[in-house]
Amino acid sequence: MENMREVLRGSLGRSLQAMEPLDRLRAAWPVACGSAMARKGLLVGIEGGVLRVEVTDPAWMEQMTGMRAVLQRELSRIAEVKLGGIHFYKAASSR
């Protein structure tokens, strides 16, 4: 199963090359973190190499923060966008 996941990640990365960096990261997000986590975080922008992610739930905020290094590495690899960090912040209201 892991080999298939790697094939899909590589294929996704190649298909994203024509897109803008933020759009590539948004497409890579559910692949990098899984669909459940992806639904709880909205990628809102990238400035100075730092991705900003709005998180809708405190428990998911803790989970994402704990996985920051893994998420940064996977997003960078899949989307082929160099990231200097990820900033998670609480959503103003639940969506």
Secondary structure as the mmCIF struct_conf table of DSSP 4:
data_model
#
loop_
_struct_conf.conf_type_id
_struct_conf.id
_struct_conf.beg_label_comp_id
_struct_conf.beg_label_asym_id
_struct_conf.beg_label_seq_id
_struct_conf.end_label_comp_id
_struct_conf.end_label_asym_id
_struct_conf.end_label_seq_id
HELX_RH_AL_P HELX_RH_AL_P1 GLU A 2 SER A 15
TURN_TY1_P TURN_TY1_P1 LEU A 16 ALA A 18
BEND BEND1 MET A 19 MET A 19
HELX_RH_AL_P HELX_RH_AL_P2 PRO A 21 CYS A 33
HELX_RH_AL_P HELX_RH_AL_P3 SER A 35 ALA A 38
TURN_TY1_P TURN_TY1_P2 ARG A 39 LYS A 40
STRN STRN1 GLY A 41 GLU A 47
TURN_TY1_P TURN_TY1_P3 GLY A 48 GLY A 49
STRN STRN2 VAL A 50 VAL A 55
BEND BEND2 THR A 56 THR A 56
HELX_RH_AL_P HELX_RH_AL_P4 PRO A 58 GLY A 66
TURN_TY1_P TURN_TY1_P4 MET A 67 MET A 67
HELX_RH_AL_P HELX_RH_AL_P5 ARG A 68 ALA A 79
TURN_TY1_P TURN_TY1_P5 GLU A 80 GLU A 80
BEND BEND3 GLY A 84 GLY A 84
STRN STRN3 GLY A 85 LYS A 90
BEND BEND4 ALA A 92 SER A 93
#
